[in-house]
Amino acid sequence: MSSIKQLVAFCVLMENNGGIADKAPSYIMEKYNRCSNTSEGNLPNLLDSNNTRKYEQWLELWDKSKSQTRRLKIQKGDNG
């Protein structure tokens, strides 16, 4: 994987339905390869609506292109 966003998308996929312990090795490799070979802009297309929300929440909190002020507010529990 070449970016943190690809890794986050992969992690989001692995946490569903019992987590990684319930995933077959072939499924893990399929999703790993798919995330690794998908451009950052197309990563949400790999995710269902619930996983897209998780991915976008992570971006909102941690993506360096987002406002530092917004991240600090969220970390302090102020989502407004």
MOPAC internal coordinates of N, CA, C and O (Angstrom, degrees):
PM7 1SCF
backbone

  N    0.0000 0     0.00 0     0.00 0    0    0    0
  C    1.4519 1     0.00 0     0.00 0    1    0    0
  C    1.5063 1   108.39 1     0.00 0    2    1    0
  O    1.2310 1   121.97 1   -38.63 1    3    2    1
  N    1.2905 1   113.83 1   141.37 1    3    2    1
  C    1.4579 1   117.54 1  -176.59 1    5    3    2
  C    1.5197 1   113.24 1  -105.83 1    6    5    3
  O    1.2310 1   119.68 1   173.57 1    7    6    5
  N    1.3319 1   118.21 1    -6.43 1    7    6    5
  C    1.4623 1   117.77 1  -179.78 1    9    7    6
  C    1.5245 1   111.32 1  -142.57 1   10    9    7
  O    1.2310 1   121.40 1   -24.02 1   11   10    9
  N    1.3049 1   114.92 1   155.98 1   11   10    9
  C    1.4618 1   121.44 1   177.35 1   13   11   10
  C    1.5254 1   109.78 1   -64.21 1   14   13   11
  O    1.2310 1   119.73 1   145.98 1   15   14   13
  N    1.3195 1   118.12 1   -34.02 1   15   14   13
  C    1.4672 1   120.51 1  -179.31 1   17   15   14
  C    1.5258 1   110.82 1   -65.06 1   18   17   15
  O    1.2310 1   120.17 1   141.64 1   19   18   17
  N    1.3263 1   117.28 1   -38.36 1   19   18   17
  C    1.4632 1   120.19 1   176.08 1   21   19   18
  C    1.5275 1   110.16 1   -63.91 1   22   21   19
  O    1.2310 1   120.68 1   138.25 1   23   22   21
  N    1.3249 1   116.30 1   -41.75 1   23   22   21
  C    1.4582 1   120.71 1   179.57 1   25   23   22
  C    1.5263 1   111.23 1   -64.71 1   26   25   23
  O    1.2310 1   120.12 1   138.96 1   27   26   25
  N    1.3189 1   117.38 1   -41.04 1   27   26   25
  C    1.4623 1   121.13 1   179.20 1   29   27   26
  C    1.5256 1   110.08 1   -64.36 1   30   29   27
  O    1.2310 1   119.79 1   136.40 1   31   30   29
  N    1.3245 1   118.00 1   -43.60 1   31   30   29
  C    1.4686 1   120.57 1   177.78 1   33   31   30
  C    1.5287 1   110.10 1   -59.13 1   34   33   31
  O    1.2310 1   120.17 1   136.90 1   35   34   33
  N    1.3239 1   117.27 1   -43.10 1   35   34   33
  C    1.4643 1   121.66 1   177.98 1   37   35   34
  C    1.5312 1   110.50 1   -61.88 1   38   37   35
  O    1.2310 1   120.38 1   134.60 1   39   38   37
  N    1.3157 1   116.87 1   -45.40 1   39   38   37
  C    1.4726 1   120.72 1   179.85 1   41   39   38
  C    1.5216 1   111.53 1   -62.14 1   42   41   39
  O    1.2310 1   120.22 1   139.34 1   43   42   41
  N    1.3089 1   117.19 1   -40.66 1   43   42   41
  C    1.4637 1   121.03 1   178.04 1   45   43   42
  C    1.5322 1   109.41 1   -60.08 1   46   45   43
  O    1.2310 1   120.39 1   136.39 1   47   46   45
  N    1.3235 1   116.86 1   -43.61 1   47   46   45
  C    1.4641 1   120.03 1   178.43 1   49   47   46
  C    1.5274 1   111.85 1   -63.10 1   50   49   47
  O    1.2310 1   120.07 1   145.22 1   51   50   49
  N    1.3128 1   117.47 1   -34.78 1   51   50   49
  C    1.4634 1   121.24 1  -176.38 1   53   51   50
  C    1.5266 1   113.23 1   -77.06 1   54   53   51
  O    1.2310 1   119.48 1   161.19 1   55   54   53
  N    1.3386 1   118.60 1   -18.81 1   55   54   53
  C    1.4601 1   119.06 1  -176.79 1   57   55   54
  C    1.5223 1   113.27 1   -86.19 1   58   57   55
  O    1.2310 1   119.17 1   168.39 1   59   58   57
  N    1.3130 1   119.19 1   -11.61 1   59   58   57
  C    1.4697 1   121.79 1  -179.44 1   61   59   58
  C    1.5163 1   112.91 1   -70.86 1   62   61   59
  O    1.2310 1   120.80 1   -24.85 1   63   62   61
  N    1.3213 1   116.07 1   155.15 1   63   62   61
  C    1.4735 1   124.22 1   170.03 1   65   63   62
  C    1.5285 1   113.61 1    48.49 1   66   65   63
  O    1.2310 1   120.31 1  -122.36 1   67   66   65
  N    1.2936 1   117.01 1    57.64 1   67   66   65
  C    1.4598 1   120.60 1   176.20 1   69   67   66
  C    1.5056 1   115.03 1    91.73 1   70   69   67
  O    1.2310 1   120.20 1   179.79 1   71   70   69
  N    1.3029 1   117.22 1    -0.21 1   71   70   69
  C    1.4567 1   120.22 1   176.81 1   73   71   70
  C    1.5157 1   113.28 1    80.37 1   74   73   71
  O    1.2310 1   121.63 1     7.78 1   75   74   73
  N    1.3044 1   114.49 1  -172.22 1   75   74   73
  C    1.4612 1   121.24 1  -173.59 1   77   75   74
  C    1.5331 1   112.39 1   -64.55 1   78   77   75
  O    1.2310 1   119.78 1   154.02 1   79   78   77
  N    1.3226 1   118.02 1   -25.98 1   79   78   77
  C    1.4632 1   120.65 1  -178.80 1   81   79   78
  C    1.5277 1   112.15 1   -62.51 1   82   81   79
  O    1.2310 1   120.05 1   155.30 1   83   82   81
  N    1.3265 1   117.50 1   -24.70 1   83   82   81
  C    1.4667 1   121.60 1  -179.83 1   85   83   82
  C    1.5263 1   113.33 1   -94.19 1   86   85   83
  O    1.2310 1   119.97 1  -174.92 1   87   86   85
  N    1.3133 1   117.66 1     5.08 1   87   86   85
  C    1.4722 1   121.08 1  -176.57 1   89   87   86
  C    1.5245 1   110.97 1   -99.55 1   90   89   87
  O    1.2310 1   121.10 1   -47.68 1   91   90   89
  N    1.3207 1   115.51 1   132.32 1   91   90   89
  C    1.4648 1   120.80 1   176.10 1   93   91   90
  C    1.5274 1   109.35 1   -69.61 1   94   93   91
  O    1.2310 1   119.90 1   -31.96 1   95   94   93
  N    1.3206 1   117.79 1   148.04 1   95   94   93
  C    1.4671 1   120.48 1   178.53 1   97   95   94
  C    1.5344 1   113.04 1   -54.15 1   98   97   95
  O    1.2310 1   120.05 1   142.21 1   99   98   97
  N    1.3129 1   117.51 1   -37.79 1   99   98   97
  C    1.4744 1   119.68 1   179.84 1  101   99   98
  C    1.5307 1   111.38 1   -65.62 1  102  101   99
  O    1.2310 1   120.53 1   142.19 1  103  102  101
  N    1.3453 1   116.60 1   -37.81 1  103  102  101
  C    1.4621 1   120.78 1   177.60 1  105  103  102
  C    1.5233 1   110.30 1   -65.89 1  106  105  103
  O    1.2310 1   120.69 1   135.67 1  107  106  105
  N    1.3283 1   116.29 1   -44.33 1  107  106  105
  C    1.4689 1   120.63 1   179.82 1  109  107  106
  C    1.5268 1   110.09 1   -59.45 1  110  109  107
  O    1.2310 1   120.31 1   133.63 1  111  110  109
  N    1.3164 1   117.01 1   -46.37 1  111  110  109
  C    1.4684 1   120.06 1  -179.08 1  113  111  110
  C    1.5243 1   111.85 1   -66.65 1  114  113  111
  O    1.2310 1   120.44 1   141.94 1  115  114  113
  N    1.3388 1   116.76 1   -38.06 1  115  114  113
  C    1.4643 1   119.90 1   177.60 1  117  115  114
  C    1.5229 1   110.56 1   -60.16 1  118  117  115
  O    1.2310 1   120.34 1   131.56 1  119  118  117
  N    1.3153 1   116.96 1   -48.44 1  119  118  117
  C    1.4661 1   121.09 1  -179.01 1  121  119  118
  C    1.5267 1   111.52 1   -68.93 1  122  121  119
  O    1.2310 1   120.59 1   142.64 1  123  122  121
  N    1.3244 1   116.48 1   -37.36 1  123  122  121
  C    1.4558 1   120.20 1   177.39 1  125  123  122
  C    1.5334 1   110.00 1   -60.99 1  126  125  123
  O    1.2310 1   120.97 1   130.55 1  127  126  125
  N    1.3196 1   115.75 1   -49.45 1  127  126  125
  C    1.4705 1   119.84 1   179.76 1  129  127  126
  C    1.5202 1   111.91 1   -63.31 1  130  129  127
  O    1.2310 1   120.67 1   139.31 1  131  130  129
  N    1.3246 1   116.32 1   -40.69 1  131  130  129
  C    1.4627 1   119.46 1  -179.64 1  133  131  130
  C    1.5244 1   110.76 1   -64.06 1  134  133  131
  O    1.2310 1   120.14 1   135.44 1  135  134  133
  N    1.3314 1   117.33 1   -44.56 1  135  134  133
  C    1.4688 1   120.49 1   178.51 1  137  135  134
  C    1.5263 1   110.62 1   -65.75 1  138  137  135
  O    1.2310 1   120.61 1   139.26 1  139  138  137
  N    1.3211 1   116.45 1   -40.74 1  139  138  137
  C    1.4706 1   120.89 1  -178.71 1  141  139  138
  C    1.5185 1   112.15 1   -63.75 1  142  141  139
  O    1.2310 1   120.49 1   147.56 1  143  142  141
  N    1.3103 1   116.66 1   -32.44 1  143  142  141
  C    1.4693 1   121.18 1  -175.43 1  145  143  142
  C    1.5166 1   113.97 1   -98.52 1  146  145  143
  O    1.2310 1   120.36 1  -171.95 1  147  146  145
  N    1.3245 1   116.92 1     8.05 1  147  146  145
  C    1.4626 1   121.45 1  -179.83 1  149  147  146
  C    1.5214 1   109.26 1  -105.72 1  150  149  147
  O    1.2310 1   120.89 1   -46.47 1  151  150  149
  N    1.3155 1   115.91 1   133.53 1  151  150  149
  C    1.4667 1   119.47 1   177.89 1  153  151  150
  C    1.5265 1   109.82 1   -66.00 1  154  153  151
  O    1.2310 1   120.57 1   -25.56 1  155  154  153
  N    1.3124 1   116.52 1   154.44 1  155  154  153
  C    1.4685 1   121.46 1  -177.83 1  157  155  154
  C    1.5242 1   111.98 1   -54.46 1  158  157  155
  O    1.2310 1   120.44 1   139.42 1  159  158  157
  N    1.3022 1   116.76 1   -40.58 1  159  158  157
  C    1.4622 1   120.30 1  -177.91 1  161  159  158
  C    1.5159 1   113.75 1   -66.55 1  162  161  159
  O    1.2310 1   120.13 1   157.57 1  163  162  161
  N    1.3139 1   117.36 1   -22.43 1  163  162  161
  C    1.4678 1   121.16 1  -178.76 1  165  163  162
  C    1.5182 1   113.67 1  -100.97 1  166  165  163
  O    1.2310 1   119.56 1   179.30 1  167  166  165
  N    1.3234 1   118.44 1    -0.70 1  167  166  165
  C    1.4674 1   120.56 1  -178.44 1  169  167  166
  C    1.5328 1   113.37 1   -57.32 1  170  169  167
  O    1.2310 1   118.72 1   138.76 1  171  170  169
  N    1.3396 1   120.04 1   -41.24 1  171  170  169
  C    1.4697 1   118.28 1   178.97 1  173  171  170
  C    1.5324 1   113.12 1   -59.37 1  174  173  171
  O    1.2310 1   119.68 1   156.33 1  175  174  173
  N    1.3172 1   118.21 1   -23.67 1  175  174  173
  C    1.4615 1   120.67 1   178.35 1  177  175  174
  C    1.5220 1   112.45 1   -67.78 1  178  177  175
  O    1.2310 1   120.00 1   162.04 1  179  178  177
  N    1.3242 1   117.60 1   -17.96 1  179  178  177
  C    1.4677 1   121.48 1   178.53 1  181  179  178
  C    1.5263 1   112.03 1   -83.94 1  182  181  179
  O    1.2310 1   120.22 1   168.67 1  183  182  181
  N    1.3217 1   117.18 1   -11.33 1  183  182  181
  C    1.4631 1   122.01 1  -169.69 1  185  183  182
  C    1.5189 1   111.55 1  -111.76 1  186  185  183
  O    1.2310 1   120.62 1   -33.57 1  187  186  185
  N    1.3354 1   116.42 1   146.43 1  187  186  185
  C    1.4586 1   119.79 1   172.06 1  189  187  186
  C    1.5296 1   108.48 1   -75.41 1  190  189  187
  O    1.2310 1   120.50 1    -0.48 1  191  190  189
  N    1.3176 1   116.64 1   179.52 1  191  190  189
  C    1.4750 1   119.53 1  -173.48 1  193  191  190
  C    1.5259 1   112.69 1   -63.26 1  194  193  191
  O    1.2310 1   119.62 1   139.52 1  195  194  193
  N    1.3344 1   118.33 1   -40.48 1  195  194  193
  C    1.4699 1   120.00 1   178.95 1  197  195  194
  C    1.5204 1   111.37 1   -64.99 1  198  197  195
  O    1.2310 1   120.41 1   136.39 1  199  198  197
  N    1.3228 1   116.81 1   -43.61 1  199  198  197
  C    1.4583 1   120.21 1   179.99 1  201  199  198
  C    1.5216 1   111.48 1   -70.04 1  202  201  199
  O    1.2310 1   120.17 1   147.13 1  203  202  201
  N    1.3175 1   117.28 1   -32.87 1  203  202  201
  C    1.4652 1   120.27 1   175.97 1  205  203  202
  C    1.5202 1   110.23 1   -62.17 1  206  205  203
  O    1.2310 1   120.60 1   139.31 1  207  206  205
  N    1.3311 1   116.46 1   -40.69 1  207  206  205
  C    1.4716 1   120.07 1   177.48 1  209  207  206
  C    1.5252 1   110.99 1   -61.68 1  210  209  207
  O    1.2310 1   120.33 1   136.18 1  211  210  209
  N    1.3405 1   116.97 1   -43.82 1  211  210  209
  C    1.4695 1   120.26 1   178.42 1  213  211  210
  C    1.5221 1   110.63 1   -61.31 1  214  213  211
  O    1.2310 1   121.02 1   134.96 1  215  214  213
  N    1.3155 1   115.65 1   -45.04 1  215  214  213
  C    1.4652 1   121.22 1  -179.97 1  217  215  214
  C    1.5335 1   110.13 1   -61.80 1  218  217  215
  O    1.2310 1   120.32 1   134.40 1  219  218  217
  N    1.3180 1   117.00 1   -45.60 1  219  218  217
  C    1.4681 1   120.65 1  -179.92 1  221  219  218
  C    1.5213 1   111.82 1   -67.02 1  222  221  219
  O    1.2310 1   120.06 1   146.04 1  223  222  221
  N    1.3283 1   117.48 1   -33.96 1  223  222  221
  C    1.4696 1   119.82 1   175.73 1  225  223  222
  C    1.5207 1   110.11 1   -63.97 1  226  225  223
  O    1.2310 1   120.52 1   138.68 1  227  226  225
  N    1.3098 1   116.61 1   -41.32 1  227  226  225
  C    1.4603 1   119.80 1   177.79 1  229  227  226
  C    1.5284 1   109.89 1   -62.66 1  230  229  227
  O    1.2310 1   120.39 1   134.93 1  231  230  229
  N    1.3343 1   116.87 1   -45.07 1  231  230  229
  C    1.4667 1   120.22 1   179.15 1  233  231  230
  C    1.5174 1   111.14 1   -59.37 1  234  233  231
  O    1.2310 1   121.29 1   136.26 1  235  234  233
  N    1.3187 1   115.14 1   -43.74 1  235  234  233
  C    1.4705 1   119.50 1  -178.46 1  237  235  234
  C    1.5257 1   111.11 1   -61.55 1  238  237  235
  O    1.2310 1   120.76 1   142.27 1  239  238  237
  N    1.3051 1   116.16 1   -37.73 1  239  238  237
  C    1.4629 1   120.09 1  -177.20 1  241  239  238
  C    1.5236 1   112.94 1   -81.63 1  242  241  239
  O    1.2310 1   119.71 1   140.76 1  243  242  241
  N    1.3269 1   118.16 1   -39.24 1  243  242  241
  C    1.4500 1   120.38 1  -167.51 1  245  243  242
  C    1.5218 1   116.71 1  -118.64 1  246  245  243
  O    1.2310 1   119.25 1   164.14 1  247  246  245
  N    1.3197 1   119.03 1   -15.86 1  247  246  245
  C    1.4669 1   119.92 1  -176.86 1  249  247  246
  C    1.5221 1   109.86 1   -64.45 1  250  249  247
  O    1.2310 1   120.66 1   -53.14 1  251  250  249
  N    1.3191 1   116.34 1   126.86 1  251  250  249
  C    1.4686 1   121.60 1  -175.79 1  253  251  250
  C    1.5156 1   113.41 1   -63.58 1  254  253  251
  O    1.2310 1   119.81 1   160.33 1  255  254  253
  N    1.3241 1   117.96 1   -19.67 1  255  254  253
  C    1.4585 1   119.76 1   179.35 1  257  255  254
  C    1.5253 1   111.65 1   -80.34 1  258  257  255
  O    1.2310 1   120.39 1   172.10 1  259  258  257
  N    1.3423 1   116.86 1    -7.90 1  259  258  257
  C    1.4612 1   120.99 1   178.55 1  261  259  258
  C    1.5232 1   109.59 1   -88.61 1  262  261  259
  O    1.2310 1   121.29 1   -14.33 1  263  262  261
  N    1.2958 1   115.14 1   165.67 1  263  262  261
  C    1.4597 1   121.87 1  -178.00 1  265  263  262
  C    1.5262 1   112.51 1   -66.31 1  266  265  263
  O    1.2310 1   119.99 1   -49.47 1  267  266  265
  N    1.3137 1   117.62 1   130.53 1  267  266  265
  C    1.4675 1   123.13 1   175.09 1  269  267  266
  C    1.5188 1   110.13 1   -60.68 1  270  269  267
  O    1.2310 1   119.98 1   143.52 1  271  270  269
  N    1.3017 1   117.65 1   -36.48 1  271  270  269
  C    1.4597 1   121.29 1  -179.97 1  273  271  270
  C    1.5125 1   110.84 1   -62.18 1  274  273  271
  O    1.2310 1   120.18 1   136.71 1  275  274  273
  N    1.3285 1   117.26 1   -43.29 1  275  274  273
  C    1.4618 1   121.55 1   179.61 1  277  275  274
  C    1.5296 1   110.52 1   -62.08 1  278  277  275
  O    1.2310 1   119.55 1   136.98 1  279  278  277
  N    1.3160 1   118.46 1   -43.02 1  279  278  277
  C    1.4654 1   121.70 1   179.22 1  281  279  278
  C    1.5235 1   110.65 1   -61.67 1  282  281  279
  O    1.2310 1   120.53 1   136.62 1  283  282  281
  N    1.3160 1   116.59 1   -43.38 1  283  282  281
  C    1.4616 1   119.95 1  -179.10 1  285  283  282
  C    1.5219 1   111.21 1   -65.35 1  286  285  283
  O    1.2310 1   119.91 1   140.98 1  287  286  285
  N    1.3289 1   117.78 1   -39.02 1  287  286  285
  C    1.4536 1   121.27 1   177.54 1  289  287  286
  C    1.5265 1   110.96 1   -61.44 1  290  289  287
  O    1.2310 1   120.52 1   135.66 1  291  290  289
  N    1.3196 1   116.61 1   -44.34 1  291  290  289
  C    1.4634 1   120.45 1  -179.31 1  293  291  290
  C    1.5130 1   110.42 1   -65.10 1  294  293  291
  O    1.2310 1   120.17 1   137.01 1  295  294  293
  N    1.3158 1   117.28 1   -42.99 1  295  294  293
  C    1.4634 1   121.15 1  -179.66 1  297  295  294
  C    1.5220 1   111.30 1   -61.65 1  298  297  295
  O    1.2310 1   120.61 1   148.45 1  299  298  297
  N    1.3363 1   116.44 1   -31.55 1  299  298  297
  C    1.4612 1   121.11 1   179.61 1  301  299  298
  C    1.5267 1   111.98 1   -85.19 1  302  301  299
  O    1.2310 1   120.13 1   176.37 1  303  302  301
  N    1.3536 1   117.35 1    -3.63 1  303  302  301
  C    1.4663 1   120.43 1   179.08 1  305  303  302
  C    1.5005 1   114.29 1    90.61 1  306  305  303
  O    1.2310 1   119.73 1  -170.90 1  307  306  305
  N    1.3257 1   118.12 1     9.10 1  307  306  305
  C    1.4662 1   122.13 1   178.22 1  309  307  306
  C    1.5209 1   108.55 1  -100.55 1  310  309  307
  O    1.2310 1   120.23 1   -82.46 1  311  310  309
  N    1.3256 1   117.16 1    97.54 1  311  310  309
  C    1.4651 1   120.93 1  -178.62 1  313  311  310
  C    1.5114 1   113.28 1   -89.32 1  314  313  311
  O    1.2310 1   120.08 1  -175.80 1  315  314  313
  N    1.2844 1   117.46 1     4.20 1  315  314  313
  C    1.4716 1   121.13 1  -176.15 1  317  315  314
  C    1.5030 1   114.10 1   -82.61 1  318  317  315
  O    1.2310 1   120.10 1   180.00 1  319  318  317

